[in-house]
Amino acid sequence: MAAVAGMLASCSSTVEGTASPGGPPDLEATLSVPVPGLRPVDPPPPPWQLCTTAPGTRTPRLDPALGEPVAVGHAAEGMTLHAYAWATSAPMVAEAILGQAEMEAPDCASAPPPADADPGARITRSVDDWTGSGWTGVTIRTEVSGPDPAVGESRLVRSDEVVVLVVLEADGSDPDLRPIDDLLAAVAARLG
């Protein structure tokens, strides 16, 4: 962990806005892909915490050295999908950022139910490795059962020097989560 922290600290001045020798990818154009069934909306600021955790447990966070992301939002009735992307200075920097997040993400499963949760609700959270469409990273899924069921999924992934966080929230006990896969596949295709 100290080695990863040292690598991140040594790279933090170059993470913002630069990429490999070919120049940084145009993340704004890359992220502006249509998502079937969803309309464009303004995204909120990035969630720098990957999740909430139980008291006394360290909260997994995105590395602040990433700087401000390029962001897009999509929505439909009962569903929102927000994506945030950063171009790091090199693939090894993106790998170190993901490595740190993957090491801390299992603590997300320790979260207690929120204080404002419906008394009949049951909240479960799982953390798993995720790979698809040329991306590799971690997915954090929160499922709420009870009178108002919902599913939330966050994926923090990387491909080469690009890091992407996708956050999906959907109503219902078994919502269609394909839009998160569709978005990541379309972004990967544009990155080439």
N, C-alpha and C positions, 0 to 999 in steps of 0.2 A: 504494500500500500504506500509506503514511503517513497518507493521508486516511482510509482505512478504519480503521486503528488508532486515529486520533484520534476518529473517530465512535464506535467501540466504547468507548473510554475515557470519553468524555463521557456515554455512555448507561449505563455499567455500574451506576450506582447505581439506575437505574429498571428494569433488565431483570428482576430477580427479582420474581416474583409479581404484576406488574401488567400490564395490557393496555390496549387501546384504550378510548375513552370509554364504550362499552357495558359495560365490566367484563371481567375475564378469563374465558375459556371454562373450563368445569369439565372440566379435562383428565382427572381420574380417571374421571369418567363417560364421557367421550369415548373413552378408551383401553380401557374394559372391554367391548370387543366380542368376541363369540366368533369363533374362527378355525376353519373346518371342518377336521375331522380332527386337531385339536390340543387338548390339555387345558391348563388354566391351571396355571402353576407360578410359584414365586417367582423374580423376575429378579435377576441379580447387580448390583452397583453399575455405573454407566455407565462404558463404556470411554472415558475422556477423550482417549486417543490414537485417531485414526481408523485407524491402521495402524502397522506397523513399517517402518523405512526402512534403507537401506544406511548404514554408518558414515559420518559426516561430512555426512549429509543431514538437514535439519531434519525433525522428525517432525510431521506435521499433527495438530493438537489442536483439541478443542472449546474455545470461549471460556469461561474459568472464570467470567466475569460472568453466564453463564446460571444459575448456582446449581444447586440440587438439582432433578432432574427428577421428574415423575410417571412411574412405570415399571410395566410389565406383562411377564409371561412366558408363553410357550406351549411345549409340547413334545409330541412323539410319538416313536415308535421311530426312532432315527437322525436326529432333527431337533429343533433348538431355535430359537425365535424370540423375541427380546426387543425391546421398544419403549420409548423414552424420549422424553418430550415436555416442552417448555418454552413458556410464554407470555411473549413479550417485551413491552416497553412500546409498540411500534408496528411496523407492517409494515416500515418502513425499517431498524429495528434487526435484525429477522430477516433482511432482505435483506443487510445488512452482514455478519452472522455467516456466512451461506451464501457470500457473495462471498469472504470470507477463506478459508473451507474449500475452496472450489472452486479458488482460486489455489494452495493448498498441496497439494491431493490428488494431482496428477500425480506428486509425489515418492513416493507409495505404490508405484508401479510399479518403483521402484529397489530394493526389498527383496530381500536374499539369502535363500536357503532357511534355515529355522530350524536351529539346531545339532542339535536332537533329531529332525529329519526322517529318515524311513526312507531308507537309501542308494539304494534303487531309485525313490524318489519324484521327480517333477518338479513344481515349483511355479511357476505363472504367475499374475500379477496384472494386472488391467486397471482402468482408471479412465475413467468416461464420464459425460457429462451424463445426467440422467434427468428425465422429465416424465410425469406420469400422475395421473388422478383429482383434478386441481386442485393437485397438488404440483409443485414444481420443485426440482432439486438435483443431487446427484452420487451415483453408485453406485461402490463399490469391490468388485470380485469377485476372490476368490482361489480357484484351482482346483489341487487336488493330484491328480496321476495316479500310478499305480503300484500296489503291493499293497493299499493302503488308501485308495482314492480318496475325495475329499471336496470340497465346495464351500462357500465362505463368502461372504456378500454383506452389505455394509453400505450403507444408503442414508441420507444426511443430506439432508432436504428441508424446505421451508417452504411455508406457505400463509398469507397475511396475516401476523399477528404470531406464529403458532405455528411452532416448529421441532421436528422429529421425527427421531430417529435410530432406525432399525430394523436389527437385527443378526440374520442368519439363518445357521445352520451346519447342514449336512446331509451325511450319509454317502452314498457312491456317486458314480459318474462322471457321471450325468445325473439328479440328483434333481429332483423337482417343486418349483419355487420359487414357485408361485402363491400360497402363503400370505402372502408378503411383499406382493404386489399386493392380495390380498384384505383384509389388515389396513389398508393405506393407504387403500383405497377406502372401507372401512367407517368409518374415522376421519374422512375427508373428508366423508362423508355426515352424520355426527353434528355436525361443526362447522358444516355448512350453508353 
